[in-house]
Amino acid sequence: MSKIKERQKVLALRKRGYSYNQIQKNVTVSKSTLSSWLRDFPLSKLRIQELQGRNPKRIEKFRNTMKRKKEAEEKLVFDTMKTEIGRLSKREMLLAGLFLYWGEGTKAASCTIAMSNTDPNVLKFFMHWLNIFDIRNNQVRVVLHLYKDMDLEKETKYWSSYLKIPQNRFRKPYIKNSRFCDITYKSGFGHGTCNVLYYDKKLYLYVMSALRFIRIHA
């Protein structure tokens, strides 16, 4: 292709809003030549913004920058809270567990202390809380609520490993007829619902009495 025709093609592409990189993919001229030919044909500010917005590398760089910024902000707040809260005393753990139980624990089943949740960390804290009363992991029972397309053995191993509860303490799971893959809204944990139970009349009365006291004096 002659220089004249190449220049005409370059100008035509420029009028269509092409960048230097985009034009170079369609013609065989150097960037310095393009700069010379297009000196009097700059792109509009709007077009430059559009091209920058569509640049995958620029988008990825922006996302990484924002991710690092978010992580730095979260770490700063976390470190602040770590200093302010510090290590929880036994009394603080007791109160924290009571307030958690007030919101999430089972209260209708007589003589049963139980908590159901999809978040393994909530139940892990619940297990630590039970330790205050000298209740060990091999003294509780577990019932899983799963969907019919979930792997029972896999999920049992997951919860047993995470909560350090022996698998022989797991009862027959409740299997829902619906499928997990059909659920449009998912919590992000994806291991079903775990129900941890402990049967003890004295502890049940203790916890219910403590919650009653909190309700009265809240």
C-alpha positions in Angstrom: 0.0 0.0 0.0 1.4 3.4 -0.9 2.2 6.1 1.7 -0.7 8.2 0.4 -3.2 5.4 0.7 -1.9 4.4 4.1 -2.2 8.0 5.3 -5.7 8.2 4.0 -6.6 5.0 5.9 -4.9 6.3 9.0 -6.9 9.6 8.9 -10.2 7.6 8.2 -9.5 5.4 11.3 -8.7 8.5 13.4 -12.0 10.1 12.4 -13.7 7.0 13.7 -12.1 7.5 17.1 -9.3 5.0 16.8 -6.3 5.3 19.2 -2.6 5.0 18.0 -2.5 1.3 19.1 -5.8 0.5 17.4 -4.6 2.2 14.2 -1.3 0.4 14.2 -3.1 -2.9 14.1 -4.6 -2.0 10.8 -1.6 -0.3 9.0 2.2 -0.9 8.8 3.6 2.4 9.9 5.6 3.4 12.9 4.3 5.3 15.8 6.5 8.3 15.0 4.9 8.4 11.6 1.5 8.2 13.1 2.4 11.0 15.5 3.4 13.2 12.5 0.3 12.4 10.5 -2.1 12.8 13.4 -0.5 15.9 15.0 -3.5 18.0 13.9 -6.1 15.3 14.6 -6.2 14.8 18.4 -8.9 12.8 20.0 -11.6 14.5 22.1 -11.4 14.3 25.9 -14.6 12.2 25.9 -13.1 9.8 23.5 -9.9 9.5 25.5 -11.9 8.8 28.6 -13.8 6.1 26.7 -10.6 4.5 25.5 -9.1 4.5 28.9 -12.2 3.0 30.4 -12.1 0.1 27.9 -8.4 -0.6 28.4 -8.2 -4.1 30.2 -4.7 -3.4 31.7 -5.8 0.0 33.0 -9.0 -1.5 34.4 -7.0 -4.3 36.1 -4.5 -1.8 37.5 -7.3 0.3 38.9 -9.0 -2.7 40.5 -5.7 -3.8 42.0 -5.1 -0.3 43.3 -8.5 -0.1 44.9 -8.2 -3.7 46.3 -4.9 -2.7 48.0 -6.4 0.5 49.3 -9.4 -1.4 50.7 -7.1 -4.1 52.3 -5.0 -1.3 53.9 -8.0 0.4 55.3 -9.4 -2.9 56.7 -6.1 -3.8 58.2 -5.9 -0.4 59.9 -9.4 -0.7 61.4 -8.7 -4.4 62.4 -5.4 -3.4 64.1 -7.2 -0.6 65.9 -10.0 -3.0 67.1 -7.5 -5.6 68.1 -5.8 -3.1 70.4 -9.1 -1.7 71.8 -10.7 -5.1 72.4 -7.7 -7.1 73.4 -8.0 -10.6 74.9 -11.5 -11.4 76.2 -11.8 -12.3 79.9 -13.9 -15.3 81.0 -16.8 -12.9 82.0 -16.6 -11.1 78.6 -16.7 -14.4 76.8 -19.7 -15.5 78.9 -21.6 -12.2 78.1 -20.6 -12.4 74.4 -21.9 -15.9 74.2 -25.1 -15.0 76.0 -25.9 -12.2 73.6 -25.0 -14.5 70.6 -27.4 -17.1 72.1 -30.1 -14.5 72.6 -30.0 -13.8 68.9 -29.1 -17.1 67.3 -29.7 -19.9 69.9 -32.5 -22.3 70.3 -34.9 -21.3 73.2 -38.0 -23.4 72.7 -36.5 -26.9 73.2 -36.6 -27.6 76.9 -33.3 -28.9 78.4 -31.5 -28.3 75.1 -28.8 -25.8 74.4 -28.5 -25.6 70.6 -27.4 -23.2 67.8 -27.9 -23.4 64.1 -25.9 -21.5 61.5 -24.3 -21.6 58.1 -21.3 -19.7 59.2 -18.7 -22.1 60.7 -17.0 -19.3 62.7 -20.2 -18.6 64.6 -20.5 -22.2 65.6 -16.7 -22.3 66.4 -17.3 -19.4 68.8 -20.3 -21.3 70.2 -18.1 -24.3 70.9 -15.5 -22.1 72.7 -18.4 -20.6 74.7 -19.5 -24.1 75.8 -16.0 -24.8 77.1 -16.7 -22.2 79.8 -19.1 -24.6 81.2 -16.6 -27.5 80.9 -18.5 -29.0 78.0 -16.2 -30.8 75.6 -16.5 -31.4 71.9 -17.3 -35.1 72.3 -20.3 -34.3 74.5 -22.3 -32.5 71.9 -24.5 -33.7 69.0 -24.6 -32.4 65.5 -27.4 -32.4 62.9 -26.7 -31.1 59.4 -29.3 -29.6 57.2 -28.3 -30.2 53.6 -29.7 -30.0 50.1 -30.3 -33.2 48.1 -27.4 -32.5 45.6 -24.8 -32.0 48.4 -22.2 -34.6 49.3 -23.1 -35.9 52.7 -19.8 -37.5 53.5 -17.8 -34.5 52.3 -19.9 -32.0 54.3 -19.8 -34.2 57.5 -16.0 -34.3 57.2 -15.9 -30.5 56.7 -17.9 -29.7 59.8 -16.3 -32.4 61.9 -12.8 -31.1 61.0 -13.7 -27.4 61.4 -15.4 -27.7 64.8 -13.2 -30.6 66.0 -16.3 -32.7 66.8 -16.0 -36.5 66.2 -18.1 -37.8 63.3 -19.7 -40.4 65.6 -21.4 -37.4 67.3 -23.2 -36.6 64.0 -26.9 -37.7 63.8 -28.8 -38.5 60.7 -28.9 -35.3 58.6 -32.0 -33.5 57.4 -32.0 -33.5 53.6 -34.0 -30.8 51.9 -35.8 -31.7 48.6 -34.5 -28.6 46.9 -31.1 -28.4 45.3 -28.3 -26.1 46.5 -27.3 -25.4 42.9 -30.8 -23.9 42.3 -30.5 -21.4 45.1 -30.2 -17.9 43.6 -29.1 -16.3 46.9 -26.2 -18.0 48.7 -24.5 -16.9 51.9 -21.0 -17.6 50.7 -20.3 -20.5 53.0 -21.9 -23.3 51.0 -21.7 -26.1 53.4 -25.4 -26.3 54.5 -26.6 -25.5 58.0 -25.0 -27.0 61.0 -27.0 -27.5 64.2 -24.9 -28.1 67.4 -26.8 -29.4 70.4 -26.1 -30.2 74.0 -28.7 -31.7 76.4 -28.4 -30.5 80.0 -31.3 -29.2 82.2 -29.1 -27.2 84.6 -27.3 -25.4 81.8 -30.5 -24.8 80.0 -32.0 -23.2 83.1 -28.8 -21.2 83.7 -28.8 -19.8 80.1 -32.5 -19.0 80.1 -32.3 -17.3 83.5 -29.3 -15.2 82.3 -31.2 -14.1 79.2 -34.2 -13.2 81.3 -31.9 -11.1 83.5 -30.4 -9.3 80.4 -33.9 -8.7 79.0 -35.1 -7.1 82.2 -32.0 -4.9 82.7 -31.3 -4.1 79.0 
